[in-house]
Amino acid sequence: MIILAFFFALLALAASLTFVSDATATGAAVKVVAATMAVAILPGALLSLLWRPKAALGLLEWLAISIALSFGLLHLMTTGIIVLHGGIPTASILLLVALAMGFVVLLFRRHDSMRVSVGLDDVLGLIVLVVLAVSLYSQGSPVFDWEDQVHVSVVRRLAALDRLTLDNFYLTPHVVYTYPFPSTHAFMALVTDVGKVDALFVYHKIRFFWGPAALLMIYVGALAVFGTRTLALTSLLTAAVLTITGVFAVVEGSYWGQLATFSHASDVAMALLLPALLALSYAFMVSEERRERTLLCAGSLMLAFTLTVVHVREVVQYLAYLGCFAVVALFCAPFRSMGRRAFVLLATTLVVAVVFVSWHERVVHHVADLVDAQRDKLIAIARATSGRNLVFSPAARVLPSFVLWFDAPFHGVMPLLLFGGPIAVVAFRQRPLVWLIAASSVAYLLVMNVPALAIPYVYLTYSEILITPIRNLTPFLHMLAGPILCIVAVWIWTTIRSRIAAVMAVITCGAVIGVVASLAPIAANQSELGFFVPAILAWTATLLYLARPGPLATLTRARVATFVVIAGLSAVALWPDGTPRHVPPVIVNVRWVEGISDIERVALERRFSLVELQRTDDPETRVYDMTDASRDNVKALVTSAAVRDTFHINRTTFEADNAAVRPWYGYPNQLLLIVAAAGLWMCGFVLPGAVGSRSVTAARALEQLSAVPVFRSMVPFALFAVPVFVLTFSPTSSPAIPAPVKPFNEIITTPAALLRQIDCVERYNVTPPLAELHPGRTVTLADVVSCPPDPDVVDWVRTHLPVDAVFAIDRWNVFMPTVFLPQQVVTFSGFEYSLPNENEIYPAYVGRYRDAMQRDGVQPFFNDHETPEQRQAFVRDLAVTHVLVDPQYYRILRPVLDGLPQMFTRRYDSGRWAVYEAH
């Protein structure tokens, strides 16, 4: 009855959100949170309660399965809406009606409905999920990057259109979006419509849901893989705490939120949808009840179809995981029954993927052409590379444009987990699914490092498949973090008889692991031979425990000898291969006087011990590492006639900022390098060997702990994990310390605050796309001001213009109008990025843009060079219905357009923005 009451209350609240005001922070939060939970939980919850796969489910498990099923169902609904030319507004009404009818059915069937139990583990899990949700809601997801702006534009347009077709919901007219059935975007559009709240606010704030939902999938996945609620709970708690402390949060240098997931579609696919698919698949493969298997299999296939359509990279990973496990099961007889289930999922998903990709190539031509071009480039690289380099040279060096952000493994606790993962595999080697993780990890570590394997993998899939290659392993590493800590803690706890000694040993070992984890990102070898070869060997060594009759209880002498040889070779490879830097860089900005030549500047850089790190928008200003930060050298730099100004330098005392700071943890000496190497080696080889020798005892101890109350079973884990959490805390990445995200200046609490908290962006000496076409010189824009639309113009456009209007816009404004307005535009805007296939997406505009750049060094229409006939042709050929004039071009275009009354009528004017209707 409690679940039915929850179901009814959430459904009733969702249906009444139109009467809730979003003018206050509380009202806005209620609208977003209630609408999200209703759309994300209720469809799958209704299906699971009606189907009744088991007599009882734990609350966390039920919530995770409900969310996973909901995404599969919503994808089917999205596909149907677009095929049948329906709309999100209608779909949201039908969804609420269907949920209400389902609730009525549940009321009549409550006597035989599935029971949802709530234990202490569920309560603990919900507490950390709520803490994380509050933190992520407060901070929100950034929306400044061009891809985010495209995603928001699609969400806004989906929510606004009453009739959807394949080519009418992209930000420019008559273009089939790369993801023609974008159910992730449709999910946010449904939340927008059900909650009656702004699409941009939903995109920004719905981050509160992605992270906790991803953690729920980790819980269900760990429960199926290890078969014990204790390890499932430790997996959830560890991943949650590491996310809150910033370790499993945003990775600097790449657009990746990990479990503090961004609203970016690819981040949602990687952090939530793929783990959801894996969780249902794991549960399906280990299920012993027919009704449960049927539901989980159907849910897995729905999610596989979802990922195939919304972000195919994750389905490629999924197929690779299943294929690796199928190979293991073929070799290892006890796993063959699960191998057959894995093969069913593999074969069915492969058929779905092949059919969809074939259809996609025919419909979305511009994507297929890009893929073909990248394949030609890949073949050229393969032919030009010697056979030796294809095997022994690092893939990132041979394929630099295909294997990107290869240094992402050196973030947070990733190095520790890459070496510590085998601990969980060896300790639970009787559980079949740990071998899916082990085999997949070996395969992907090889593919991401060996060019001869990477090239066919990229060729058979697509060019971006190995961007941030560590992401192929993170679904496992995020789940394994808690079990690794728990297994080691329990092993120590059960090995030492004295409780006092055991407590001290567990805390001490936790502190040691924490130190290694905090040191590894900056002290571990970061070369392929020094880091990745030992990591590959550590995972490969786990396969020594496999034989045709099944996992070995103890290794034979021959296998022990092989293990020792592998461990010895890895110890040699892990020995520090770099020279430690004892002095951190002293970062200073120097603005040189105008007119200084490159030869003079280089000579001055040598004189003042300046090593260039970065250039700025101002050609005279550069960022340097000042290797000699002595007072005399700083004074000589500041007082030099060639220096106009400096930054990060006290010009009175002649001291560089932070010049005296020497953090040992940021710049370790040789001893700490050795400590990091030894720690990783022990995690990769000593601890798996030790746990493997007593694995039966450790596994039995974990099973016994699972049978006792949670507060008792978690004691060893807590004593071990807390030092690790403390020592790896990352305040700059922690969502618990919220800071404004781009482009907002403050934490956003209401939709009305969105536009007020975005400042105009002013850039100097900007080179726009295709500037080189102008004969005689490259075009440079001295001053470019980019502004988002004012709230008044946004309100006016939404009130007075139809959704199918098409705007002519400033091509160089970094804020796409479609982020704030549901209408379409003639071109993709922003001067920092140009789509590689613009010729195919909007050829009419690109042709005019090229002509205008070559002729006058300006963009088309937004200039004072063109004739009335040229403007008329622009409007006619691009089907422009309105012109949106921004502050950058207000003074230029207003007199021009006012002077053409037969062609343009001014409908709105704020003194900064203007809207003209085109005739």
N, C-alpha and C positions, 0 to 999 in steps of 0.2 A: 504493500500500500504506500510505503514511503516513496518508492520509485515512481508509482503512478501519480502521487501528489506532486513530485518534482516535475514529472512530464507535463502535467496539466498547468502548473504554475508557470513554467517556462514558456509553454505554448501560448497561454493567455497573455503573458507579458509581451511576447513577440508581436502578437496581434494588436496590442494597444500602444505600441511605441510611437505611432503617429501623433498621439496626444501628449507625448513627453517632450519637453522643450530641451534643446541642446544649447541654450544660452548660458547655462552654468556648467562647471566642470563635472558635477555629479550627474546631471541630466545627460550630458554628452557621453559619459562613461557608461551609464545604464543603457543607452541606445546601442552603442557599439558592442558592449559585452553581451547583452541579452540577445541581440540579433545574431551575433556570431555563434553563441552557444546553441541557439535554436536551429540554425542552418547546419552547423557542424556536427551536432550530437543527435538531435531528434530523429532524422531519417534512419540512420543506422541503428539507433536504440530501438526504434519501432520494429525494424526488421528482425533484430536479434530477439526481442521479447516475443514477437509473434511466432518466430521459427522455433524458439526454445531449444538451442543446440545442446545445452546441458541442464541438469537440474539446478545447478547453482554456479555463479561466477562471483569472484571478488570485485569490489567496486572499481578499482583501478583497471583491472583486466576488462571489465565490461565497458568502461568509458573508452579505452583504447580501441577495442573492437568496434564500438559504435562509431567513433570518428573515422576509422579506416573504411568501414562500410559506407558511411555517409559520403565520403569523397568519391567512391566508386559509383554510387547511385547518382550523385550530382553530375558526374561526368556523363553518364548516360543521358541525363536530363538535358545537359548543355548540348550534346550532340543532336538530340531530338529537336530542341528548340531551333537550332540553326538550320537543320534539314527541313523542318516544317515551317520555317519563317515565322516563328513566334518571337516573343520578347521576354526579357527578364521581369518587367512589371507584371505581366500575366502569369509567368511561371511562379513568382513569389506568392501570388494569391492561391494558385493551384496547390503549391507545396503546403501552405498553411492549412488549406481545406483537407488535403490528403492526410496530414498529420492529425487533424482533429477527428477525422473518420477512423483512423487507426487507433486513436485513444479510446474511442467508443467501443471498438472491438475488444481492446484490452480490458476494459471494464467488465465486459460480459465473460471474458476468459480468465479473469484474475485467479480463479480457483486452481488452474493448472499452469499458471505462468511461471517463468523462470525466476528463481530467487537470486537476488543480488545481495551478497553479504558484505558487511563493513567491519573489518578488523582493525587492530592497532596499526598494522602495516599500511592499510589504506589511509588511515588518518595521518600518519607521518608523511606519507607520500603526498597527500593533498596539501598539507601545510607548506612543504617546500615548493610545490607547484604554484600555490597562491602567491608566495613571496616572489618567485620568479616572474609570475604574470604581472604583478603590481609594478615591479621594476621595469619590465619591458614595455608596459603600457605607458609609464611615465616618460621613458626616453623616446619611444617610438622608432619608426624606421625612416632612414634618410630617403629623400626624393629628389636629390640634386643631380645625380648621375643621369646621363641621357637615356640609359636603358630603363631606369626607374620612371622617368618621365613618360616613356612610351607605354610602360605597363599601366601607369595611372590613367593615361589617355584612353587606353583600351577599356579599363574598368569603368571609367566615367561614361564612355559611349555605350557600352553594353547596358549599363543601368538606365540610360536615357532613351534607347531605341525601343519602339513598340514592335518593330519588325526587323528581325536579323537575317542577313544573308551572308554568304562566305566573304563578300567583298565590300561590306558597308560599315564595318565596325573598327577598321584601322583608322589612324589619324589622318591619312590622305585618302582621297576618293578612289574607288575602283581598284583597290589593292587587296589581294588575299593575304592575310596575315601569315607570318611564318608558322604560327600555331593556329590552324584554322578552326579548331574546336577548343578554345582556351578555357578549360573548366576551372583552373585556378583563378583566373580573372573573373569568370562568371560567379564563382563562389563569393568573391569580394563584392561583385555587383549585386548579388542577392542580399548580402548583408547591408549594402547601401540602401536597397529598396525596402527591405523589411524594416530596417531601423530608421528609415526616412532621415538619413544623415548624409553629409557630403562625402563623395567618393574619395577625395584626397585625404580627408580626415580618417576614413576607414582604412585606407592603404597605410597611412602613417601609424595608426594606433592598433591595428589588428596584429601587430607583432606580439602583443600580449598572449595571443593564442598559439602561434606557431611553436614557440619554445616549449611550453608545457605539453602540447600535443606530441611533439617529437620525443619528449621524455617518457610519455606513456607508451609509445611504441618501443622504446628501449626496454621498458619494464616487461612488456609481453614477450618481446624477443628473447630476453634473458630467461624468462620463466620457461619458455619452450626449449631453449638450448641447454640449460643446466638442470631443469626439472625441480628446482627448489625455490620457494618464495623468499628465503633468506638472501640468496644471491640475486634474485630479481629485485628485491628491495634495495640491496646495497648498490646494484647497478643504477637504479633510479636515483637514489640519494647522492651517490658520488657524482654522477653526471650533472645533477641539479646544482649541487654545491660548487662544483668546478665551473659551471656556467655562471653562477652568481659571483664567484670570486674572479671571473674574467678569463680563466684558463680555457674553458670550452666556449668562449665568446669570440668577439670579432678578431680576425687575424689581420694585423696591420700589413699594408702593402698589397693586399688583394681584397676584392669585394666579396668577403665571405664571413657570414655571421656565425658559422657553426651552429650550436644549439641555441644561441641567442639570435635566432633566425630572422633575417631580413624578409620584407614582403616581396622582394625580387623573385620572380617566378622560378628561376633556376635554383635559388637558395631553398625555396619551399619544396621543390622537387627532391633536392638532395637530402635535406635535413628532416623532412617529414614524410613525403610520399614514398620514397624508397624504403626508409625504415618501416613504414606501415605495411608496405608490400612484403618485406622480409618477415615482419612479425606474423602476419597472417599465413605466410608460406611455411615458416617454422612450425607454427601451431598446427597447420594442416598435416605436415609430415609426421608429427609425433602423436596426433590425435588417435584415440582408440574408440571413439564413438562415431557411428555412421552419420547421424544428423549433424554433428559438429563438423565432421570432415566435409560434408556437402556444402555447408554455409561458408566455411573457411576457404574451400576451393573456389567457390563462386566469387567470394570477396577478393581472393588473390587474382583471379582472372580479370575482374573489373578494374582493379588497381593497375594491373599490368597493361591493360588497354589504356587506362588513364595516362600512365607515364609514357607509353608509346606516343601518344598524341601531344601531350603538353611539354615533354622534355625527354627526347628519346635517349639521351645519354644514360640516364638512370636505368632504362630497360636493357641497354647493352650490358651494363654492370650486372644487372640481375641475371641475365642469361649466362654471363660468364661465371657467376657464383654457382648457379645450378649445374652448369657444365662441369665445373671442377668437382662438385660433390658427386655427380653421376660417375665420374672417372674413379673417385675413391670407392664408391659403393660397388662399382663393377669389380674392383680388385679385392675388396674386403667383404666376404660373404655375409656377415651378420647385418650389414647395412643395406642389403639389396632391396628389402621391402620399402625402405624409405627412399632408396635410389629410384625405384619405379615411380613413386609419387613425385619425386623431383623431376623425373623425365617427362611425366604428364604435363607438369607446369611448364617445363622447358619447351616441349614440342608445341603446345598450344600457344604460348606467348610468342614463339618464333614465327608461327604462321600468322598471327595477328600483326606482328611487327612488319613482316615482309609485305603483307597485303597493304597495310597502311602506307608504308614508305613508297611502295610502287604507285599508289594513288597520289600521294603527296608530290612525287616528282613530276607527275603530269599536270597537277593543279597549281602548285607553287613554283613556277618556273625559275624565279630569281634565286631561290635557295638551291635548286638542283644545279644551276650554272655555277654558283660559288663552290659547291662541293666538287664538281668536276674539275674546276680550275685548281683547287687545292690538291686534288689527286694527281694531276699532271705535275704540279710542283714537287710533290712527294716522290714520284717516280724519277724525276730529274735528279733529286738529291740522292736517291738510292743508287742510281747508275754512276754518279760521280764519286761515290764513297767506296773506298777499298774494302775488300772482304774482311781484313783484319779489324778495321775501324768499325765495321758493322757489328762486330762481336765484342770488341774490347774497349772501344771508346764510349764515353757516357752518352746516353740518348739525348740529354739536354744540350750537349755540345754539337752533336751531329744534326739534330732536328730542332734548332733554336726557335723556329716559328711554330712548331707543333707541340713541343714539350715546354710549357711555360710555368713560371712560379714554382720551380723545382725545389726552392728553399723553404717551402711551406712546412715540411716536416720538422723544421727547427723552430717550432713555436710551442710555447707552453710545455705540457707534459708529453707531447707527441714522441720525442726521442725515447723517453722512458717506456711508453706504451708499445712502441715498435719492437723494443727488445723484451719487454715484460709479457707481451701477449702469449708466448708459448707456455707460460706458467699455467694459465687457465686451460689451455689445450691438453697439456700433459696430465694435470690433476683430474680432469674430467674426460679422459680419453675414451671411457666407456659410453659416453653420450655421443651419438652419431653426428649431431649438427656442429660440434666443435671442429669436426674435420672439414665441413664446408668452409668454416672460417680459416682454418690452417691452409688448406689447398688453395683457396682464393687469394690469400695473402702472399703465398709463395709465387703464384702466377702473376699477380699484379706487380709485385716488387721486381720480378724479372722483366716484365713488359715495360715498366717505366724506366728501366735502366739500360736495357740491351737494345740497340737500334734494330738489330735483325728481327726482333720480336715486335718492337714498337711500330715499325713501318707497315707490316701487313695488318696489324691491329687498327692503325689509323686508316689505312686504305679501305679496309672492309667496313668501316663504320663512318666516321667523318672527322674533319680536321681538328675539331675542338675537344676531342675525346680525352686527350692527355693534358689539357690545361689544368693546372694544380693537381698533378697526378695522385697526391696523397689522399685526395677526396675519394679515391676508389677503395681506400682502406678505412676511412673514418667511420662508416657505419658499424664496423667491428670494434674499432678502438674506443669509440664513445661507450659502447655497451660493455666492453671488457674491463674498463678502468676499475669499477667497483669490485667485480669478482676477483681481479688480480690482487687488490689490497686485502680483500676478505680471505682469500685462500692462504696468502702468506701469513696473515695474522692468526688464522685458525691453526695453521701448521706449527707456528711457534708456540701458540697457546697450548696445544695438545702435546707438544714434544717436551715441554718443561713441566715438571711435576709441581714444583713450588709455585703457588699462586702469586706471591709477592715477586718472585724472580720472573715469572711469566709476564706480569704487568710491566715490570721494568724493561724486560727484553722487547716486548711488543712496542712500547713507546719509543725505545731507543732505535729499533729497526725502522719504525715509521719516520723518525727524524732523519735517519740516514737516507732512506728512500726519498724523502722530501728534499734533502740537500742535493742529491743526484738529479732529481727532477728539475730543480731550479737552476742547476749548473749546466745541464746538458744542452739547452738551446744555444748557449754562447761558448761552452767549453768543449763540446764534443767535436770530433772530426766532422767536417762538412764536405769532404770529398767522397766520390763514389766508392773508391777502394777502401777508405778509412771508416766509412759509416754504413753505406748500403750493402756492401758485400757481407760484413758481419751480420747485419740485420736479416739478409736473405738466408744466410747459413743458420741463424737461430731458428727461423721458422721452418727451414728444411729439416733441421735436426728432429723436429717433432714427428716427422714421418717415419723415423726409425721405430716408433712405437706401434706401427701398423704392420699387420701380416694378413695373409688370406683368411685364416680362421678368426681374425678379429684383433682388437688392440691387445698388445702384450702387457701382462702384469708386471714383468721385469724384463729388461733388455738382455739379450744373449751377449756372450763375451765379444763376439764379432761386432755387434752393434754398439756395445760399450766402447770398444776401441775406435770405431768410426766416430762416435760422439766426442771422444777425447781429442781425436785429430781435428775435427771441426772446431771444437772449442779452442784448441791451441792456435790454429790458424787465425781465428777471429781475434784472439788476444793480441797477436802480432799486428793485425790490421788496425785494431782499435787504438794502438799506442799513438799518442798525440803526434800528428803530422804537421802541425803548424807552430809558429813562434808566437808566444803570447804577447799581446800589446799591453804594456804596463801603464801607458799614458792614454787617457781617453782623448778624443778629438776636441779641440777648442774651436767652436763654430763662431765665425764672425762674418758679417756682411760688409763689403767694401763697395762704395760708389766712387768710381774713378771720374776724373774730370772729363768733360766732353772733348772729343778730338784726339784722345790718346790712341796711338797705334797699337796693333797687336804685338809687335816686337817690343815696344816700350813696356807694355803691360806685363808680358811674360818675364822681362828682366826684373821688373819691380816685384812680381810674385816670388821670384827666386830670392831677391834681396830680403824680403820680409818673411820668408819661410811660409808662404801661402800655397796650399794645395787646393785647387778648385774642386768643389763638390757639386755645385748646381748653378744654373743661370736663372735669372728672374725675367719678368716682363720688361724691365728696364735694361736695355743693352749695356749700360754702364755699370750696373749693379750685379755683383756676383757673390756667391756663398763659398766661403773657404774654410779649410781646416788649418788653423795657425799652429804649426808644429813647434814654433819657438814663441812661447807666451811670456817671455821675460819682460820686465817693465821697460827696459831700454828699447827692445824691439817694438813693443806696442806703441811707445811714445814716438819712435821714428816713423811708424806707419801713420799715426794720427796727424802728425805735424808735416807730413810730406806734401809738397805742392801738387803732386799728382793725385792726391786723395781728396775728394770733395766731401765725403761723409762716411761714417762707419756706424755699425749697429752691433749690439752685444759687447760693446766696449765702453768702459767708464772713461770719458774723455778728460776728466779732471785728475783722476788718480792713475790713469794709464794702466788699467787692469782689465783683462778680458773676463767676461762673465763665466763663472763656473770653471775657471782655469785651474783652481786648486782642488777641485772635486776629483777624487780618485776612487770610485766605488769598486771594491774588490770583486763584487758579484757581476759587474759589467765588464771588467777587464781582468780576468783571472790570470794568475801566474802559472808557471809550469806545474807546480804541485797540484793546483786545482784542476788543471787539464788531465793530469793522471788520475785524480780522484773521480772525475766524470767518466773517463774511459773505463776505469775499474768497476765503477758502479753499474754502467750499462752492461759490461761483460758479465757481471754476476747476475744481473736480472735476466739476461738472455741465455745463460748457460748453467750457472751454479744453482740458482733457485729452481728452474725447471727440473734439473737433475735431482735435486734434493727432494722436491715435492713428488717427483716421479717415483723415487725409491720408497716413499711412504704414502703414495697416492690413495691407496685403499683406506688407510687410517684417516687421511685428511678429508676424503669424500664422505666417509662414514661420520666423521665429526661434524661436518657441515649438515648432513642429513639429521643428525641428532639435535643440532642447534635449531634446525627448522621446526622441530617438534615442540620446542619450549617457547615461552612468551617472548615477544619481540625484544623487550627491554633487556632480557638476558642474552639472547642470541647475538645482539648487536654490540655487546661489550668489547670483545676482542677487536672487532672491526673499527669501532669508534676510537679506541686507544691507538690503533695503528694509523687510521686515516686522518685524524685531526692534525697531527704534525705535518702531514703531507699537504693538507689544505692551507695551513698557515704559511708554510714555507714557499708555496707556489702562488700565493695571492698576487693578482695583477690589477692594481687599482686603476690603471689607465684603460683597461678593457672591461672592467666590472660594470654590468648594468645596474648593480646595487648602488652605484655612485652615478646617477644619471646626469648626463650633460646634453645640451642641445645638439641635435644632429642637423647636417646640412639639409636645406638652406635656412633653417630657422635660427633665430638669435636666442630664443628662450624655450623652455619646456612648454609645449602646446597643450592647452587644456580644453579648448572649445573650437569648433569649426570657424567661428568668427575671428579667432586669433591667427589663423593660418596665414592670411595675406598680410596682416599687420606685422608679422614677425619675419618677413622676408625682405631683405634689403636689396636695392639695385646693386648690380655688380659692374664695376668700372674697370676696364682693361685698357692698357696702352700699348701702342705699337704692335698690334695684332695682325698676323698674316692669315687671311681667310682662306678657305678651300679654293683651289684652282687659281690662286692669285698669280701663279707663274705664267698664266696664259696671256697676261697683258704684255704687249710687245715693248721691249726696251727696258722694262724694270718690273720687279716684283711688287705687287700692290701691298702696302702696309696701311692699316687703319690706325690713325694716330690716337683716337679715343673712341672706345666702344662702350656704350652704356646699355646694359641689359636689365630690364625691369619686368617683374610679374605684373599682370593686369591689376589695376586698383580695384578694391571691393565694389565701388560704385559701377564701374564698367562691367564687371562680372555680373552683378545683379541685373543691370540693364539688358545685357545680351541674353541671359537666361530667361528673362521675362518677355523680351520683344522679338527675338529671332528664332526661327524654326531650327530644330536639331539638324536638319539636312542642309543648312547653310554652309557655304565654303568660303573661307577667309583667304585673302592675300595677306601675307604676314612678312615681317622683317626676318629675313633668312639668318641674320647674325645675332638674334636675341637668344641667349642661352636658356631662357625660360620658354618652353613650348606652351603656347596658349591653350592647347588641348588638355593640359594638366588641370586647368581651371574652368574650361568651357567645353561643352559637349559637341560643339560644331567641328567640322573638319577643316583642314588647312591644305594649301597647295604644295607645301614642302616641309621637310624635316628641318627644324631650326637648331642653331648652335654653331659657333665658329670653331670649337675645339675638336669636333668630330664630323666626319663626312662618311655617310654610308657607302660601302664599297660597290654596291650595285644600284646606285641611284638611277642610272640610265634605264633600268628595267622597272623600277618602282614608280617613278614619275618622270618619264622621258620628256614630256612637253616642257616641264619646268626646267629640267637640267639643260636642255638645248638652249633655252633663253638665258639661263644663268651663265653658260659658257660664252655665249655671244656677248652678253653685257660685260663680263669680265675681260674678254679679249678686246672689245671695242673701247670701253671707257674705264675699266677697272672698278666697276660698281655691280651691285646685284640688280636684277631686273625689277622694274616697277618702283622700288624704293630708292629713288634717285631723282635728280632734277635735270637729267640729260635727255630722257626719252621724249619722243614726239607723241601727240595725242593718238596717232594711228598705231604706234607701237603699244601704247597702253590699252587701246581698244582690242588689239589682237591678243594681248596677254589675258585680258578678262574673258574674251570669247573662247579662246582655245583651252584655257584651264578651268572653264565653267565657274568662274569666280562670281559669287553673289554679293560679297561684302569685303571691305578693306578694313583691317584693324591697324590703326596707326599708333605706334608706341612712342614714348618720349624721345627716343633717339632720332626719329624722323618726323616728329610733330611739326616743327618749324619749317622743315623742307617741303613736306607733302601737303600740308593743309592749304597753302596758297595755290599749289599746282592743281589739286583736286577741286578746290572751290572754283577755279577758273575753267573747269570743264563740267558745267551744270547739266549738259545734255548726256553726260556719261556717268556722273557720280552725284549722289545727294547725301549731304551730311545728316546723319540721324542722331548722332551722339557726340558731345564734345565736353570734356572736363577741364580743358586747358593743358592737359598732359597727354591724354588719350582721346582718340576720335574713332568713330565708326562711320564708314560711308557705305551706302548701298550702291551697287554697280548695276547699271542698266545695260 
